[in-house]
Amino acid sequence: MGVDEGFDMVPRLSRGSEDMREWGRFIDIVRKYYQDDAQVKVYDGYIEFDAGEHPMLPFDGHKFLRFSSKITGRSDKPHHVCDYIKSVRAIARSIFGSRVRPWTEAADQFGFYDWRDVHDSIKSFTNDSTTITVSRFATDGNDGSVADYPLRLLNDQLYEILDIPNKGRGLVARCNIRSGTRILYEKPLLIVRSTSPDLVHRTVASKLMALSKEEQRQFFSMHNNFPGQHAFAGIVKTNALPCGSNAVTAGVYVKIGLINHSCLSNCHNSWNSETQHETIHAIKDILAGEELTIAYDKGIPTAARQGFLRSSFGFDCRCELCTCPLPEQQASDDRRRQIQLLDEQVGDSYTVTTNPTVSLQACHTLLKVLLDEYGTSGMALVARLYYDAFQIAITHGDQARAKVFAERAYKARVACEGEDNPVTKRINGFMKNPASHDSFALGSKMWRSSKTAQPRNLGAEDFEKWLWRRQGSS
Ligand SMILES: C[S@@+](CC[C@H](N)C(=O)[O-])C[C@H]1O[C@@H](n2cnc3c(N)ncnc32)[C@H](O)[C@@H]1O
């Protein structure tokens, strides 16, 4: 018998240096505070409190989700578990503020995390494992729908709006979300042309009149980093997302407008020009309690990126990459510079026409650097790269390779933009019939092949050699 009580950490801590430093400070205080307490035991990777259900604190903050125990009336030990919960919670609060979420079943309050995730997190530090295994994702139902997660109670909403340290409000994953899941599909409250602040202000003022009182309230509640004479233009500049790449119009969104930026984001936003909606997809597996982020920039090196975010959106970025130690930042900058150079090489139409092997090699190198920099979350860039490779191959009549590149571009685009995106649909057409592309054999016919001419029985490595026309392949 008894009731559960404790606190959860929401958003969960990242591996970023700021979170690691704060957690280290917290652990130091806890250790000092209990140094003479025989019931508090320090093990290799965690601290265990010998009371109640033995709540624990890992040394790695990113593995921590919950500190809790069942509270029963009696205890045969000098210190009762509820005293530990109270004092550890107070120390945590003094460092992490509202990120510490107290709850007690006695008052019908429940923790943020599913117990299965809590048990997985505990296993990750008591079994000395470096990774957190995840028992289930929200979309593990056979039909891809939300499975038996407590989030059913939240109308299947995969996120919650919360205060995020140093960033205002933001969206936090309510459950584990698998890469490729569509998290949001939203119609803009307003679409505005990018013109002078004065004109944007006047356009918004007239568009607001056509909106309901609730929609107007939502617009006015948005963050404004450029207050002043043209307040509406300031709200648009702070929050709007372009309606597609190179678009002259931008949309303002009630929910998507709450998604903060990260230079290594876990979500991808894109404009569906057919349905006139913005979509948000997970581009990596996201754990419950992680903040959802998109990239407001195009992945440039630190100094240029931070300058861009400051002048275009009016804030100093506090993401994991921008706050990581200098050597890591420099390594990332080197990769991003290399990505920019390779991108230019791949896009050089003269080389594509006259020396396509060089263009294809640049694509292949670019793929490797993208994976180094972004891991699996570089999916949108990878999709573009495969489409570039498709175009190189098809320009010289090579339907066999073009088909494989189109298939890979399609798969990546479905994951980050969805099957209903018009560009994804177009690529689906090229996948089925590569020769339908306008550039088919336009450069030469020197690589001519049929769309079914892929080699059979090659191992994965040899297949890649063939695909990228690397040495030793025909
Ligand atoms: C589109 S709004 C996002 C929602 C906003 N946090 C709010 O409370 O309404 C963009 C603003 O959020 C904050 N923000 C977003 N990403 C950030 C980041 N990586 N670092 C610091 N602040 C950030 C900045 O103030 C930025 O201007």
PDBQT file of the ligand as one rigid body, heavy atoms in Angstrom, charges set to zero:
ROOT
HETATM    1  C1  LIG A 501       9.345  31.521 -33.051  1.00  0.00    +0.000 C 
HETATM    2  S1  LIG A 501       9.714  31.963 -31.406  1.00  0.00    +0.000 S 
HETATM    3  C2  LIG A 501       9.675  30.446 -30.586  1.00  0.00    +0.000 C 
HETATM    4  C3  LIG A 501       8.756  30.485 -29.384  1.00  0.00    +0.000 C 
HETATM    5  C4  LIG A 501       9.216  31.374 -28.274  1.00  0.00    +0.000 C 
HETATM    6  N1  LIG A 501      10.201  30.695 -27.448  1.00  0.00    +0.000 N 
HETATM    7  C5  LIG A 501       8.075  31.867 -27.402  1.00  0.00    +0.000 C 
HETATM    8  O1  LIG A 501       8.173  31.801 -26.183  1.00  0.00    +0.000 OA
HETATM    9  O2  LIG A 501       7.087  32.325 -27.963  1.00  0.00    +0.000 OA
HETATM   10  C6  LIG A 501      11.389  32.356 -31.545  1.00  0.00    +0.000 C 
HETATM   11  C7  LIG A 501      11.988  32.951 -30.303  1.00  0.00    +0.000 C 
HETATM   12  O3  LIG A 501      12.236  31.963 -29.315  1.00  0.00    +0.000 OA
HETATM   13  C8  LIG A 501      13.514  32.162 -28.703  1.00  0.00    +0.000 C 
HETATM   14  N2  LIG A 501      14.425  31.089 -29.151  1.00  0.00    +0.000 N 
HETATM   15  C9  LIG A 501      14.173  30.148 -30.093  1.00  0.00    +0.000 A 
HETATM   16  N3  LIG A 501      15.212  29.328 -30.243  1.00  0.00    +0.000 NA
HETATM   17  C10 LIG A 501      16.165  29.740 -29.412  1.00  0.00    +0.000 A 
HETATM   18  C11 LIG A 501      17.500  29.297 -29.140  1.00  0.00    +0.000 A 
HETATM   19  N4  LIG A 501      18.050  28.270 -29.767  1.00  0.00    +0.000 N 
HETATM   20  N5  LIG A 501      18.212  29.990 -28.218  1.00  0.00    +0.000 NA
HETATM   21  C12 LIG A 501      17.683  31.049 -27.569  1.00  0.00    +0.000 A 
HETATM   22  N6  LIG A 501      16.434  31.512 -27.783  1.00  0.00    +0.000 NA
HETATM   23  C13 LIG A 501      15.673  30.873 -28.695  1.00  0.00    +0.000 A 
HETATM   24  C14 LIG A 501      14.021  33.487 -29.244  1.00  0.00    +0.000 C 
HETATM   25  O4  LIG A 501      13.594  34.499 -28.403  1.00  0.00    +0.000 OA
HETATM   26  C15 LIG A 501      13.332  33.561 -30.577  1.00  0.00    +0.000 C 
HETATM   27  O5  LIG A 501      13.206  34.873 -31.024  1.00  0.00    +0.000 OA
ENDROOT
TORSDOF 0
